[in-house]
């Protein structure tokens, strides 16, 4: 009996060691091809029965189940747990790889980031996940101040975007402000849909107002897709106008001759940016009869 208890104790100790080793690996290693159910990360139950542990050892495979690569509404609870863990862990793994690559390329990279930011660009773009500003422009961290929202709108009642513009211009002294839209914008498409969109109504009304301002031109365009693309462009132009209407931009431009406001559109089909050739000077002069804010309150 004593020998049997000692053998069982040794078996349990070995199992706990293997379990601890596995958990340690899971918290430090993630690979796109492998992920694990939440139950693994939280701790696997260890059998209290020496007999059941030995009897089950031959009936279960130690092979890790193949992980699901994409989300499906029909996946099992176990697959969903593994999928959620994988998509969480891979971000940290990619972050480690990115940080290591930056240090290898430039050992002083993170010292420069720590010193502060002096971006030349303010980027006002769409929240669409397919348009990462730095990647499509080749800019490095610290070179662009980024603001994103649905349909890249610049609304004077939106304290978020107004605060971003004010900080970027007055404190960071950016030299360029880019409003970047994209063809195939879901926000613009939704604004063209004549139905109640709930909470989106007040936000998308800004795009519907752009349609109203350019109704004759848009209605003359044959083909819904071409009309849709043109509304994307016209909305970008109007958002640039809204940027130029701000006091921060007008006052800085009068004093420093910057920032310059640009309107661009990204095309998914070829990955290229299209410059809408916004004439900053002409647009500024066209609005200043009514929106002249060059003199501050002092």
Secondary structure, DSSP 8 states (H G I E B T S, - for coil): -HHHHHHHHHHHHHHHHHHHHHHHHHHH--BTTB---HHHHH-----S-HHHHHHHTTTS--------SS--TT--HHHHHHHHHHHHHHHHHHHHHHHHHHHHH-TTHHHHHHH----SEEEEEE--TT--HHHHHT--TTSEEEEEEGGG---TT-HHHHHHHHHHHHTS--SEEEEEEETT-HHHHHHTS-S--GGGHHHHHHHHHHHHHTHHHHHT--SHHHHHHHHHHHHHHHHHHHHHTSHHHHHHHHHHS--EEEEEEE-TTT--EEE----HHHHHHHHHHHH---S---
